Amino acid sequence: MYDAVYTGKLSGNGKYTKKCQHFFEEKYGFKKTLLTTSCTDALEMCAILLDIKPGDEVIIPSYTFVSTAIAFIRQGAKVIFADSERDTPNLDVTKLEALITDKTKVIVPVHYAGVAVDMDPIMELASKYNLFVVEDAAQAIDSFYKGRPLGTIGHLSAFSFHETKNIIAGEGGLLGINDERFVERAEIIWEKGTNRASFFRGEVNKYGWVDIGSSFLPSETTAAFLYAQLENINDIQLKRISLWNSYFDKLKPLKDKISLPEIPSYATCNAHMFFIVCNSIEERNRLIQTLKDNGIYSVFHYLSLHKSQYYLEHFSERPVLEEADKYTDRLLRLPMFYELAEVDLIKITNCILDFYDV
Ligand SMILES: *Cc1c(COP(=O)(O)O)cnc(C)c1O
């Protein structure tokens, strides 16, 4: 960051932006990546790149963050909500085909907690119905599906470096491009609708306005901060995974009383979060209070988007999504951050074991 400041290049697409992009392209094998100011922005770029227009339908899980929906709704799309699986909050691919109509344009799987959605059936549906797949990989850095890095499977993908994620830059994101057809236009949209990126490479001798776009580039100070994190990604991941494993081991005696996270055989766990699923909303509220009384801060997560105020006010459909509702009511996230000490983790798990009389 010091270097970015003192070399006098603070705006975007400089040395550290290129280093970060190169890191992702080399380590995970993306065709091209572009650093963005957030994952939300990267998803908005996807919606622009895919020419989403009013009337188009985009299938997303209901149990997700608002950004997955608004990026497409801003372009006029209608979101169609998919239910979660029984055993994970990820969208249930077995119920997906029934949601596809002749207006469907995109499927957006969200790798919840960094655990892969079953991608092969989604990619098969996409080629059968001629759809695009955008992976919301906001939580999914350094996680894999059948050995393939998440974010490299769909046509496009979006990552987040928000301070709540594994690898952080305060606010920041990344657009992953796996389909070569999108590379050139993505750079233009990224640079306010200009062909400035190809000018810098000497491909054109002046640059100008050629398309729509916005200022999707983060500054070099953000990129430099991010690059320092990326240099330490192995340490960060080892620490988080060891915390995750401790939680799992210590809470295993509860496996017949509550639900512990399930990692399907095709997926890896990048220890983005550790959650449990209680038996009822009342039980979850009591547990949150008990933890709080012991100085432990635990939080639930999404209110399924099909039950959100915005959706209810703007759309007339009332889908019944029981699994998404279940996670809305009963999922509880336990403290998970790099600095979390093992002694504190034991205090947390003991408190939960006591709560369930185990
Ligand atoms: C965090 C998150 C986002 C948004 O990321 P920002 O970088 O804050 O825009 C989008 N989708 C999911 C699933 C997330 O967890």
Ligand as a Chemical Component Dictionary entry (heavy atoms), coordinates in Angstrom:
data_LIG
# 
_chem_comp.id                   LIG 
_chem_comp.type                 NON-POLYMER 
_chem_comp.pdbx_formal_charge   0 
_chem_comp.three_letter_code    LIG 
# 
loop_
_chem_comp_atom.comp_id 
_chem_comp_atom.atom_id 
_chem_comp_atom.alt_atom_id 
_chem_comp_atom.type_symbol 
_chem_comp_atom.charge 
_chem_comp_atom.model_Cartn_x 
_chem_comp_atom.model_Cartn_y 
_chem_comp_atom.model_Cartn_z 
_chem_comp_atom.pdbx_ordinal 
LIG C1 C1 C 0 -21.036 -10.680 0.430  1  
LIG C2 C2 C 0 -21.915 -11.185 -0.646 2  
LIG C3 C3 C 0 -22.240 -10.408 -1.768 3  
LIG C4 C4 C 0 -21.881 -8.955  -1.886 4  
LIG O1 O1 O 0 -20.534 -8.687  -1.842 5  
LIG P1 P1 P 0 -20.054 -7.150  -1.833 6  
LIG O2 O2 O 0 -18.589 -7.264  -2.154 7  
LIG O3 O3 O 0 -20.303 -6.631  -0.465 8  
LIG O4 O4 O 0 -20.790 -6.427  -2.879 9  
LIG C5 C5 C 0 -23.002 -10.977 -2.780 10 
LIG N1 N1 N 0 -23.419 -12.243 -2.704 11 
LIG C6 C6 C 0 -23.144 -13.029 -1.636 12 
LIG C7 C7 C 0 -23.633 -14.436 -1.613 13 
LIG C8 C8 C 0 -22.392 -12.526 -0.566 14 
LIG O5 O5 O 0 -22.123 -13.301 0.482  15 
# 
loop_
_chem_comp_bond.comp_id 
_chem_comp_bond.atom_id_1 
_chem_comp_bond.atom_id_2 
_chem_comp_bond.value_order 
_chem_comp_bond.pdbx_ordinal 
LIG C1 C2 SING 1  
LIG C2 C3 SING 2  
LIG C2 C8 DOUB 3  
LIG C3 C4 SING 4  
LIG C3 C5 DOUB 5  
LIG C4 O1 SING 6  
LIG O1 P1 SING 7  
LIG P1 O2 DOUB 8  
LIG P1 O3 SING 9  
LIG P1 O4 SING 10 
LIG C5 N1 SING 11 
LIG N1 C6 DOUB 12 
LIG C6 C7 SING 13 
LIG C6 C8 SING 14 
LIG C8 O5 SING 15 
# 
